[in-house]
Amino acid sequence: MSGRGDHIHVDAKAVRDSAATRNMLAATFGLAADLPATVTTGCGVRVPYAMTSSRPESVTCLPCREHAARQHLRLAEEIERLSAMAGSTLPRDDAERAAASLRDLARRFSEM
């Protein structure tokens, strides 16, 4: 492999389509969709799903690490914003813990 293909990447939809979400749906409904054979990554290339990771320590593609850090920070801000809205059913302390966890993950993606 050459270029970006020899790196471990981040699925471009990793924040939205996580394994945790898939597992929760499988546990709830008893059905699970097959994982895709290939995915578009944070750096814009298509690679086999097996060449991706959601763990910052495993991702070797720098553009993918930057993409993941940005996406996790964006989600942390969105969670805090939603919890502050009038009538929100998301408790503020839960939102703060979730946002802190996402910011820590973004920090880990930023380090290398």
C-alpha positions in Angstrom: 0.0 0.0 0.0 1.1 3.5 -0.6 0.0 7.0 0.4 -2.6 7.2 3.1 -3.6 3.5 2.6 -0.9 2.2 4.9 -2.2 4.1 7.9 -4.9 3.4 10.5 -7.7 5.9 9.9 -10.8 7.3 11.6 -14.2 6.6 10.0 -15.6 10.0 9.0 -18.9 9.1 10.7 -17.3 7.7 13.8 -18.9 10.2 16.1 -22.4 9.6 14.7 -22.2 5.9 13.8 -20.2 4.4 16.7 -20.0 0.8 17.7 -21.7 1.7 21.0 -24.7 2.9 19.0 -24.8 -0.3 17.0 -24.5 -2.4 20.1 -27.3 -0.5 21.9 -29.6 -1.0 18.9 -28.7 -4.7 18.7 -29.4 -5.2 22.4 -32.7 -3.3 22.1 -34.1 -4.8 19.0 -32.1 -8.1 18.7 -30.9 -7.2 15.2 -27.6 -5.9 14.0 -26.7 -4.6 10.6 -23.5 -5.8 8.9 -20.5 -3.6 9.2 -19.6 -1.9 5.9 -16.8 -3.4 3.9 -15.2 0.0 3.2 -15.8 3.5 4.8 -14.9 7.0 4.0 -12.3 8.3 6.4 -11.7 11.7 8.1 -9.0 12.4 5.5 -11.4 11.6 2.6 -10.1 8.3 1.4 -12.0 5.0 1.3 -10.4 2.2 3.1 -11.5 -1.2 4.4 -13.4 -0.8 7.7 -10.7 -3.0 9.3 -8.2 -0.2 8.7 -10.0 2.2 11.0 -10.1 2.7 14.7 -11.9 4.8 17.2 -9.0 4.6 19.7 -6.7 7.7 19.4 -3.6 5.6 20.3 -4.2 3.4 17.2 -4.9 6.1 14.6 -1.7 6.8 12.6 -3.2 9.1 9.9 -2.6 12.7 11.0 -5.5 14.3 9.0 -7.9 11.7 10.5 -6.6 12.5 14.0 -7.3 16.2 13.4 -10.8 15.4 11.9 -11.7 13.2 15.0 -10.5 15.9 17.4 -12.6 18.5 15.7 -15.7 16.3 15.6 -15.4 15.3 19.3 -15.0 19.0 20.3 -18.0 19.9 18.2 -20.1 17.2 19.8 -19.1 18.3 23.3 -20.2 21.8 22.6 -23.5 20.6 21.1 -24.2 18.5 24.2 -23.6 21.4 26.5 -25.7 23.7 24.4 -28.6 21.2 24.3 -28.5 20.6 28.0 -28.7 24.4 28.7 -31.9 24.8 26.6 -35.2 25.4 28.4 -37.1 22.2 28.8 -34.1 19.9 28.2 -34.4 16.4 29.6 -30.7 16.1 29.6 -29.4 16.7 33.2 -26.7 19.3 33.2 -24.3 17.2 35.3 -24.7 14.3 32.9 -24.0 16.7 30.0 -21.0 18.1 31.7 -19.5 14.6 32.2 -20.2 13.6 28.6 -18.7 16.8 27.3 -15.6 16.4 29.5 -15.2 12.9 28.2 -15.5 14.0 24.6 -13.0 16.8 25.2 -10.5 14.3 26.7 -10.9 12.1 23.7 -10.3 15.1 21.4 -7.2 16.0 23.4 -5.9 12.4 23.0 -6.5 12.6 19.2 -4.6 15.9 19.1 -1.6 14.4 20.8 1.0 12.4 18.9 
